[in-house]
């Protein structure tokens, strides 16, 4: 599971999702940052549940490094 952090405008948000193939991120669950509790387990569960609902026979890709998900990237 991956997340994109949206920092502006305040309070910001997080877009949770998974990759269907290399370079293809599917955002599944958007939540305002100020409404996310410290326990990320509920966000992870919601994201996995959304994937299974939308793609019941298609597993997201898995990997050990960013290279497994992205062909070009910059770590900041």
C-alpha contacts under 8 A as a table, 3 or more apart, distances in Angstrom:
res1	aa1	res2	aa2	distance
1	X	16	X	7.10
1	X	17	X	5.84
1	X	18	X	5.09
1	X	19	X	7.98
1	X	44	X	7.13
1	X	47	X	7.63
1	X	48	X	7.90
2	X	16	X	5.81
2	X	17	X	5.45
2	X	18	X	5.78
3	X	14	X	6.27
3	X	15	X	5.34
3	X	16	X	4.34
3	X	17	X	6.18
4	X	14	X	5.59
4	X	15	X	5.05
4	X	16	X	6.55
5	X	12	X	7.54
5	X	13	X	6.16
5	X	14	X	4.70
5	X	15	X	6.59
6	X	9	X	7.96
6	X	12	X	5.17
6	X	13	X	4.98
6	X	14	X	5.86
6	X	15	X	7.73
7	X	10	X	6.57
7	X	11	X	7.19
7	X	12	X	4.51
7	X	13	X	6.68
8	X	11	X	7.13
8	X	12	X	5.37
9	X	12	X	5.71
11	X	32	X	6.84
11	X	33	X	6.15
11	X	34	X	6.18
12	X	32	X	5.98
12	X	33	X	5.53
12	X	34	X	7.70
13	X	30	X	6.89
13	X	31	X	5.51
13	X	32	X	4.10
13	X	33	X	4.62
13	X	34	X	7.92
14	X	30	X	5.74
14	X	31	X	5.48
14	X	32	X	6.36
14	X	33	X	6.21
15	X	27	X	6.07
15	X	28	X	7.18
15	X	29	X	5.76
15	X	30	X	4.45
15	X	31	X	6.63
16	X	27	X	5.73
16	X	28	X	5.85
16	X	29	X	5.06
16	X	30	X	6.22
16	X	43	X	7.69
16	X	44	X	7.93
16	X	47	X	6.35
17	X	25	X	6.84
17	X	26	X	5.48
17	X	27	X	4.29
17	X	28	X	4.90
17	X	29	X	6.57
17	X	47	X	6.17
18	X	25	X	5.72
18	X	26	X	5.56
18	X	27	X	6.80
18	X	28	X	7.72
18	X	51	X	7.97
18	X	60	X	6.24
18	X	61	X	7.74
19	X	22	X	6.72
19	X	23	X	7.33
19	X	24	X	5.46
19	X	25	X	4.34
19	X	26	X	5.89
19	X	60	X	5.62
19	X	61	X	5.85
19	X	69	X	7.00
20	X	24	X	5.87
20	X	25	X	6.48
20	X	26	X	6.90
20	X	59	X	7.41
20	X	60	X	4.84
20	X	61	X	5.82
21	X	24	X	5.36
21	X	25	X	7.64
21	X	60	X	7.22
21	X	61	X	5.97
21	X	69	X	7.29
22	X	61	X	7.69
22	X	68	X	6.85
22	X	69	X	4.70
22	X	70	X	5.68
22	X	71	X	7.20
23	X	69	X	5.98
23	X	70	X	4.91
23	X	71	X	6.53
27	X	30	X	7.68
28	X	47	X	6.10
28	X	50	X	6.35
28	X	51	X	7.12
29	X	46	X	7.23
29	X	47	X	5.91
29	X	50	X	7.58
31	X	35	X	7.00
31	X	36	X	6.96
32	X	35	X	5.46
32	X	36	X	6.77
33	X	36	X	5.41
34	X	37	X	7.90
36	X	39	X	7.91
36	X	40	X	7.72
37	X	40	X	7.01
39	X	42	X	6.64
40	X	43	X	5.23
40	X	44	X	6.27
41	X	44	X	5.09
41	X	45	X	6.10
42	X	45	X	5.05
42	X	46	X	6.12
43	X	46	X	5.11
43	X	47	X	6.18
44	X	47	X	5.18
44	X	48	X	6.22
45	X	48	X	5.21
45	X	49	X	6.01
46	X	49	X	5.08
46	X	50	X	6.12
47	X	50	X	5.15
47	X	51	X	6.31
48	X	51	X	5.11
48	X	52	X	6.30
49	X	52	X	5.20
49	X	53	X	6.18
50	X	53	X	5.10
50	X	54	X	6.19
51	X	54	X	5.27
51	X	55	X	5.63
51	X	56	X	7.30
52	X	55	X	5.24
52	X	56	X	4.63
52	X	57	X	7.87
53	X	56	X	5.81
55	X	58	X	5.27
55	X	59	X	7.48
56	X	59	X	7.81
61	X	69	X	7.76
62	X	68	X	7.52
62	X	69	X	7.88
63	X	66	X	7.71
63	X	68	X	5.24
63	X	69	X	7.04
64	X	68	X	6.76
65	X	68	X	5.59
65	X	69	X	7.41
66	X	69	X	5.31
66	X	70	X	5.90
67	X	70	X	5.27
67	X	71	X	6.19
68	X	71	X	7.84
70	X	73	X	6.47
